[in-house]
Amino acid sequence: MDLDITENGVKYLAVPVGSPAHGTALTRILALKGSPGWLAAPPSLKEWRFAGITEQPGGTVLYGPWIPARPLASVFELSATDAVPLLIQLAEALQLLKERQIPLFALQIDAVLFHSEGGVLFLPPEVIRELRGLRPFLMNRDTFESTYNPDLGAEEKVSFALGAVLYRFLTGAFPFTGESVEDIHEQMRKLEILSPAEATPGVADEASQFIMAALSRSRRGIPSLEEWVERLRAWQKDGALIAKVGASIASASPAAQKRFRRRMFWEKNWRTALIIAAVVVVLGAGLGSILKGVFAPRLTRGYPPQKVVETFYTSMNKLDQLTMGACVTGSAGKAEVNEVTNLYVISRVSMGYEGRSNIVAADEWNKDGRPLIPSPQTLYGVTGLGIVQETPEPSPVYLVSYEKWTPVPSEDSASGAQTAPRYQGQSIQDKVFLKRDRGDWVIYRIDRLRSDPLAQK
């Protein structure tokens, strides 16, 4: 989302416009240049404004005073220990805006930055709202629409967004998603979702109930910002956000177990299938196989750095989460490995129901000339992989460009029934960093430089 640029020898924080903007659109944005954002680091509150618009090789960007920061979306890749302090900063910053009588605004995930020295930068909401109107739905879905409930009041909207963010952190998916704004808002009104504790074994019941209250699924009402700060601080103190490892769906209530059994593979939405898959992974992961994976030599033993990078990405096509896991260490690639793990289980479930996997490997599809994929099949994997070395050993860094294809849910507009997923593509560029670990080359950091939507199928 954010990037650094240099204008006339001065470093700035820049935000891509995200879509070609000319004429009237640029005029409207320039007219809002003086609209303030806020750098909130309680008790300090400072205004922050964009300085101008400029053209860069990647397109048009807005730029303003630089600060060392990382986006809100970065919490999705962290452990609970590292993520909760950042979420506390966010809740405290919002509470400060409320106390200073700054009108609360809808949160947009790529417009919220964590200052590396503490505090939160909220990019100017009026400008961000204008940019949001220029961007296609797919760019807005996971940065705004999935966390925005138009039926709520100002503070309730913010509390709802915090609940959706924490749900995404705990389960790996937003509670509400779809192929249109109307679809997402209808899901919010129906509230047909699993609680975090049901979706992800190990989530503490108290935390799960609080999040569901924030998502308007409780008689207790939506929590205030003060309640969010209090609850997040308590979770940080006692570590109660995630319950003890070892919980499973078998220990859930009988009603929850019944709900899981009713959810057939292709008859419900894709997100629900992923949730079921996560549960199956937990149930199927025996202690013996876990210990074997810990102490056995890496599957990539002896691979040179570039081979490790290539293997990580090509293993997506094979749904080979074990090899992907051998290529990385720490939190690097965590989202990709989890995604492939879920899809692998879904593939096995599909074979059990229908005698075949409904997930087509993207590299094979590409090799066959990208034919139309018939229902109920969908597509996953990487095509057009390009790897360029930027820095040699002993600290190798690579620029990796590729197209990534993933399933998305679709709905029969006539009946409202969920049908087999279609798929969408993104043109992505990553910067990949490697180091040696126990004698093997491993990826320890992946920075997403660019992610542009391709035509959806």
C-alpha positions in Angstrom: 0.0 0.0 0.0 2.5 2.6 1.2 5.9 3.4 -0.3 8.7 5.8 0.0 9.5 8.4 -2.7 12.0 11.2 -2.9 11.1 14.5 -4.4 13.8 17.2 -4.7 16.0 15.3 -2.3 13.3 15.0 0.4 11.9 11.7 1.5 8.1 11.3 1.5 5.4 8.8 2.4 3.4 8.0 -0.7 0.1 6.3 -1.3 -0.8 5.0 -4.8 -4.0 6.5 -6.3 -4.7 2.9 -7.3 -6.5 3.6 -10.5 -6.0 6.0 -13.4 -7.2 9.4 -12.3 -7.5 12.4 -14.6 -9.4 15.6 -15.0 -12.3 15.9 -12.6 -11.1 13.2 -10.3 -7.6 14.7 -9.8 -9.2 18.1 -9.4 -11.4 16.8 -6.5 -8.4 15.2 -4.9 -6.3 18.3 -5.1 -9.1 20.3 -3.6 -8.9 18.1 -0.6 -5.1 18.3 -0.2 -5.5 20.4 2.9 -7.8 18.0 4.6 -6.1 16.6 7.7 -5.3 13.2 8.8 -4.0 12.5 12.3 -0.9 11.0 14.0 -2.3 9.8 17.3 0.2 8.8 20.0 -1.7 9.3 23.3 -1.6 11.9 24.7 -0.2 13.6 21.6 -2.4 14.3 18.6 -0.9 15.9 15.5 -2.4 16.7 12.1 -0.9 15.1 8.9 -1.6 16.3 5.4 -0.8 15.2 1.9 1.7 17.6 0.2 0.8 16.9 -3.4 0.4 14.5 -6.3 3.1 13.2 -8.5 3.7 10.6 -11.2 5.9 7.7 -10.4 7.0 4.7 -12.6 4.2 2.7 -10.9 1.5 5.3 -11.5 0.1 8.4 -9.8 0.7 8.8 -6.1 -0.3 11.1 -3.3 2.6 12.0 -1.0 3.1 13.7 2.4 5.5 13.9 5.3 7.5 10.7 5.8 7.3 8.6 8.9 8.7 5.1 9.5 5.6 3.0 9.6 3.9 -0.3 8.6 0.3 -0.9 7.5 -2.5 -2.3 9.7 -2.6 -5.4 7.5 0.9 -6.4 8.8 -0.8 -7.6 12.1 -2.3 -10.5 10.1 1.2 -12.0 9.8 2.1 -11.7 13.4 1.7 -13.9 16.5 -0.8 -12.9 19.1 2.0 -11.7 21.4 3.2 -9.2 18.7 -0.2 -8.3 17.3 -2.1 -7.4 20.4 0.1 -4.5 21.4 -0.4 -3.0 18.0 -4.2 -3.4 18.2 -4.1 -1.7 21.6 -2.3 1.2 20.0 -5.0 1.4 17.4 -7.9 1.3 19.9 -6.1 3.9 22.1 -5.6 6.1 19.1 -9.2 5.9 18.1 -10.2 6.6 21.7 -8.0 9.7 21.6 -9.8 11.0 18.5 -13.1 10.5 20.3 -11.9 12.3 23.4 -10.6 15.3 21.3 -14.0 15.4 19.6 -12.6 14.5 16.2 -15.5 13.0 14.2 -14.9 9.3 13.9 -14.6 8.0 10.3 -14.8 4.6 8.7 -11.6 2.7 8.9 -9.8 1.6 5.8 -7.1 -1.0 6.4 -4.6 0.4 4.0 -5.1 4.0 5.3 -4.0 3.1 8.9 -0.3 2.9 9.6 1.6 2.0 12.8 4.4 4.4 13.5 7.5 2.5 14.4 8.1 4.7 17.4 4.5 4.3 18.7 1.2 5.8 17.7 -1.0 5.4 14.7 -1.3 7.5 11.5 -4.7 7.8 10.1 -4.4 9.1 6.5 -6.8 12.0 5.7 -10.2 10.3 5.6 -11.8 12.7 3.1 -8.9 12.1 0.7 -9.0 8.3 1.3 -12.8 8.3 0.6 -12.2 10.0 -2.7 -9.5 7.5 -3.6 -11.8 4.7 -2.6 -14.3 5.9 -5.2 -11.7 5.6 -7.9 -10.6 2.1 -7.1 -12.3 -1.1 -8.4 -14.3 -3.3 -6.0 -11.6 -6.0 -5.7 -9.1 -3.4 -4.4 -11.6 -2.1 -1.8 -13.0 -5.5 -0.7 -10.3 -6.5 1.8 -9.3 -3.0 2.7 -12.7 -1.5 3.4 -15.9 -3.2 2.4 -15.3 -6.3 4.5 -14.9 -4.2 7.6 -17.6 -1.5 7.0 -21.1 -1.8 8.2 -23.2 1.0 6.8 -26.1 0.4 9.1 -24.3 1.5 12.3 -23.5 4.7 14.0 -20.0 6.3 13.9 -18.4 4.7 16.9 -20.3 1.4 16.3 -18.8 1.4 12.7 -15.3 1.7 14.2 -16.0 -1.0 16.8 -17.4 -3.3 14.1 -14.2 -2.7 12.0 -12.0 -3.6 15.0 -14.0 -6.8 15.4 -13.7 -7.7 11.7 -9.9 -7.1 11.9 -9.5 -9.3 14.9 -11.7 -12.0 13.4 -9.4 -11.9 10.3 -6.3 -12.1 12.5 -7.6 -15.1 14.4 -9.3 -17.1 11.6 -7.3 -16.1 8.5 -10.5 -14.7 6.7 -12.8 -11.8 7.1 -16.2 -12.7 8.6 -18.0 -11.1 5.6 -16.9 -11.3 2.0 -18.5 -11.5 -1.4 -18.4 -10.5 -5.1 -20.2 -7.2 -4.6 -20.8 -4.5 -2.0 -24.4 -5.4 -1.8 -23.5 -9.1 -1.2 -21.2 -8.2 1.7 -23.7 -5.9 3.3 -26.5 -8.5 3.0 -24.2 -11.0 4.8 -23.7 -8.5 7.6 -27.4 -8.1 8.0 -28.0 -11.9 8.1 -25.0 -12.5 10.4 -24.7 -16.1 9.3 -21.2 -16.6 10.4 -19.3 -18.9 12.8 -17.8 -17.4 15.9 -14.0 -17.2 16.0 -13.9 -20.0 18.6 -16.0 -22.3 16.3 -14.0 -21.4 13.2 -10.5 -21.7 14.8 -10.0 -24.2 17.6 -7.9 -22.6 20.3 -9.5 -19.1 20.3 -10.6 -18.3 23.9 -14.4 -18.3 24.3 -14.5 -14.9 26.1 -12.5 -13.3 23.3 -14.7 -14.9 20.7 -17.9 -13.6 22.4 -16.5 -10.1 22.6 -15.7 -10.1 18.9 -19.1 -11.4 18.0 -20.6 -8.6 20.0 -18.6 -6.1 18.0 -20.0 -7.7 14.8 -23.6 -7.0 16.1 -24.1 -10.6 17.1 -24.9 -10.2 20.8 -27.6 -8.8 23.0 -25.0 -7.0 25.0 -24.6 -4.4 22.3 -21.5 -3.3 20.3 -18.5 -2.6 22.6 -17.4 1.0 23.0 -13.8 2.1 22.3 -13.2 2.2 26.0 -14.3 -1.4 26.3 -12.0 -2.3 23.4 -9.0 -0.8 25.1 -9.8 -2.5 28.4 -10.3 -5.9 26.8 -7.2 -5.8 24.6 -5.1 -4.8 27.6 -6.5 -7.7 29.6 -5.8 -10.1 26.8 -2.2 -8.8 26.6 -1.8 -9.2 30.3 -3.1 -12.7 30.8 -2.5 -14.0 27.3 -6.2 -15.1 27.1 -6.8 -14.3 23.4 -5.7 -17.7 22.3 -6.6 -20.6 24.6 -4.3 -23.6 25.3 -3.0 -25.5 22.3 -4.8 -28.7 21.8 -8.4 -27.5 21.6 -10.4 -29.1 18.7 -13.8 -29.2 17.3 -14.4 -32.4 19.2 -14.4 -30.3 22.4 -16.9 -27.8 21.0 -20.6 -27.8 21.9 -22.8 -30.5 20.3 -24.7 -27.7 18.4 -21.4 -26.4 16.9 -20.4 -29.9 15.8 -23.8 -30.3 14.2 -23.4 -27.0 12.3 -20.1 -28.2 10.9 -21.5 -31.5 9.7 -24.3 -29.8 7.9 -22.0 -27.6 5.8 -21.4 -29.6 2.6 -18.3 -28.9 0.5 -19.7 -27.0 -2.5 -23.1 -26.1 -1.2 -22.0 -23.2 1.1 -19.7 -20.3 0.6 -16.0 -20.7 0.0 -15.0 -19.1 3.2 -16.9 -21.6 5.2 -15.2 -24.4 3.3 -11.8 -22.9 4.3 -12.9 -22.8 8.0 -13.9 -26.5 7.8 -10.6 -27.3 6.2 -8.7 -25.6 9.1 -10.6 -27.7 11.6 -9.8 -30.9 9.6 -6.1 -29.9 9.6 -6.2 -29.7 13.4 -7.9 -33.0 13.7 -5.6 -34.8 11.3 -2.3 -33.4 12.6 -1.2 -36.2 14.9 1.6 -35.6 17.5 3.9 -38.2 15.8 3.8 -36.4 12.4 4.4 -33.1 14.1 7.5 -34.3 15.9 8.7 -36.1 12.8 8.5 -32.7 10.9 10.4 -30.9 13.6 13.4 -33.3 13.8 13.7 -34.5 10.2 16.1 -32.9 7.8 14.4 -30.1 5.7 12.9 -31.2 2.4 15.0 -28.5 0.8 18.3 -29.6 2.2 21.2 -28.7 -0.1 19.1 -26.3 -2.3 20.9 -23.1 -3.3 19.1 -19.9 -2.5 17.4 -19.3 -5.8 16.2 -22.9 -5.9 14.6 -22.4 -2.4 12.7 -19.3 -3.7 11.6 -21.1 -6.9 10.4 -24.2 -4.9 8.4 -22.0 -2.4 6.3 -20.5 -5.2 6.0 -23.5 -7.5 4.9 -25.7 -4.6 1.7 -23.7 -4.5 0.6 -25.4 -7.8 1.1 -28.8 -6.1 -0.7 -27.7 -2.9 2.5 -28.9 -1.2 2.4 -27.1 2.1 5.1 -29.3 3.6 7.7 -28.3 1.0 6.6 -24.7 1.3 7.1 -24.8 5.0 10.6 -26.2 4.6 11.5 -23.1 2.5 10.6 -20.5 5.1 11.2 -19.7 8.8 9.5 -17.5 11.3 6.5 -15.7 10.0 7.7 -15.5 6.5 5.2 -17.0 4.0 2.8 -17.9 6.9 -0.3 -16.7 5.0 0.6 -18.6 1.8 1.4 -21.8 3.7 -1.9 -21.6 5.6 -3.8 -20.9 2.4 -2.3 -23.9 0.7 -2.8 -26.1 3.8 -6.5 -25.2 3.7 -6.9 -25.8 0.0 -5.1 -29.1 0.2 -7.6 -30.4 2.7 -10.5 -29.0 0.6 -9.0 -30.9 -2.3 -9.0 -34.1 -0.3 -12.6 -33.5 0.9 -13.7 -32.8 -2.7 -12.2 -36.2 -3.8 -14.1 -37.8 -1.0 -17.4 -36.3 -2.1 -17.0 -36.3 -5.9 -14.1 -38.7 -6.6 -11.8 -35.9 -7.9 -10.3 -32.7 -6.8 -12.0 -29.6 -8.0 -8.9 -27.4 -7.7 -7.0 -27.1 -11.0 -3.3 -26.4 -10.8 -2.6 -23.0 -12.4 0.7 -24.1 -14.1 -1.1 -27.0 -15.8 -4.0 -24.7 -16.8 -1.5 -22.2 -18.2 0.4 -24.9 -20.1 -2.9 -26.0 -21.7 -3.6 -22.6 -23.1 -5.7 -21.3 -20.2 -8.9 -23.0 -21.3 -12.3 -22.2 -19.7 -12.6 -24.2 -16.5 -16.0 -25.9 -16.2 -18.1 -25.8 -13.0 -17.7 -26.9 -10.3 -13.9 -26.7 -10.8 -11.8 -23.7 -9.8 -8.2 -22.6 -10.1 -5.2 -22.1 -7.7 -1.5 -21.5 -8.1 1.2 -19.5 -9.8 2.0 -18.7 -13.4 4.6 -16.6 -15.1 7.2 -17.0 -12.3 10.2 -14.7 -12.8 13.1 -14.6 -10.3 15.9 -11.9 -10.4 18.7 -11.8 -7.9 19.1 -8.3 -6.4 21.7 -9.1 -3.7 24.2 -12.0 -3.8 25.3 -14.3 -1.0 25.9 -14.3 1.9 22.6 -12.3 2.3 20.8 -13.1 -0.9 17.8 -11.1 -1.9 15.5 -11.8 -4.9 12.8 -9.9 -6.8 10.0 -12.4 -7.6 7.3 -11.5 -10.2 4.3 -13.8 -10.9 0.6 -14.2 -11.4 -1.3 -15.7 -8.6 -4.7 -17.3 -9.2 -7.1 -18.0 -6.3 -10.7 -19.2 -5.9 -13.5 -16.7 -5.1 -17.1 -17.5 -4.2 -19.9 -16.9 -6.7 -23.6 -16.8 -6.2 -26.5 -17.7 -8.5 -28.2 -14.4 -8.7 -31.6 -16.0 -9.5 -31.8 -18.4 -6.6 -29.3 -16.8 -4.2 -27.7 -20.3 -3.8 -23.9 -20.5 -3.4 -22.3 -22.2 -6.4 -18.8 -23.4 -7.1 -16.1 -20.8 -6.8 -14.8 -19.0 -9.8 -11.3 -17.6 -9.7 -9.4 -14.3 -9.8 -5.8 -13.4 -10.6 -3.3 -10.9 -9.3 0.0 -9.7 -10.8 2.4 -9.7 -7.8 6.0 -8.7 -7.1 7.7 -9.7 -3.9 11.1 -9.0 -2.5 12.4 -12.2 -0.8 15.2 -12.3 1.8 17.2 -15.5 2.7 19.6 -16.6 5.4 21.2 -19.8 6.6 19.4 -21.8 9.3 20.9 -25.1 10.5 23.0 -25.1 7.4 20.1 -24.7 5.0 19.0 -21.6 3.0 15.6 -20.4 4.2 13.3 -17.5 3.4 13.0 -15.3 6.5 11.2 -12.3 5.1 8.9 -11.6 2.1 7.9 -7.9 1.3 5.0 -7.4 -1.0 6.0 -4.6 -3.4 3.0 -4.7 -5.8 -0.3 -6.5 -6.1 -2.5 -5.6 -9.1 -5.8 -7.3 -9.9 -6.1 -9.2 -13.2 -9.3 -9.8 -15.0 -11.6 -12.0 -12.9 -13.0 -15.2 -14.4 
